[in-house]
Amino acid sequence: MRTSERQEGETGVGNIRLIVSDLDGTLLSPDHRLTDTVREAVRRFVHSGGLFTIATGRFAPSVQPIVEALSIDIPYILCNGAVIADRRRIWAASSLPVEELAPFLAEADRQGVAVLLFQETGANAFRRTRDVELFEQKEGITCRLVNPAEEWRGGPVQKALLIGDMERIRTIWETYRPGIRRTYTTIQSEDDYFEIIPDNQSKGAALTTLMKLLRVEPQEVMALGNQLNDLDMLCRAGIGVAVANSHPELISRADFVCCRSYGDGVVEAMDIFCFGRR
């Protein structure tokens, strides 16, 4: 863990001005809900003068209920770093050039992988599958079905998501990648989620931009996550926290590993580093 690289007291109780938390697998419960315990901890932190926000792979429409429930009035990170927005405006956004990805996406669809493309106003799916239905339930949205050969190429895309067997997806990607001239950032955000976002975008890069916007120093930030797409965000924060249900590599790289999982782990870290409860 990175804890061994930092002296005791270098960052600690009373020093945290900004908390940035991943959503699914971290802040939310296993059934993707906000618990009353999490709401109260966030409310108390903000009431004491702290700043709280989220960094997620989700896009704007699916985070709105959570943003409203937590009364987040500062910018938050969406689409694994490709978008920074608040409830009123987009602060920064990168578009994903999808035309060159067309053969790869079409082949993934042909092999039974769910393919989704995200725009500011909604999510598009190539076809309705069980994986798409489960995704819709988790995110509380309904995907628009589009013609894989035509409609989906129009309009700016924030990210692409493929859901299915990861070995199959990676095999298809490695087959088509030599013919793709552009550089893209690829992320495994869940066991069966393969995401493609614009080059040089990540939660960590977006956190650096967010800290500048909010005039917060890295040592004043605590970031929390559970998957490898959270790693660079944790590394750029003063305290990088992995909840107990995290990927083993994230656990090995975190400053602090919670005893508890999901939102209970977030509250545990807030108790220790923000409220002084050991």
Secondary structure, DSSP 8 states (H G I E B T S, - for coil): -GGGGS-TTSS-TTT--EEEE-IIIIIS-TTS---HHHHHHHHHHHHTT-EEEEB-SS-HHHHHHHHHHTT--S-EEEGGGTEEE-SS-EEEE--B--GGGHHHHHHHHHTT-EEEEEETTEEEESS--HHHHHHHHHHT---EE--TTTGGGSS-B-EEEEES-HHHHHHHHHHHGGG--S-EEEEEEETTEEEEEETT--HHHHHHHHHHHHT--GGGEEEEESSGGGHHHHHHSSEEEE-TTS-HHHHHH-SEE-SS-HHHHHHHHHHHHTS---
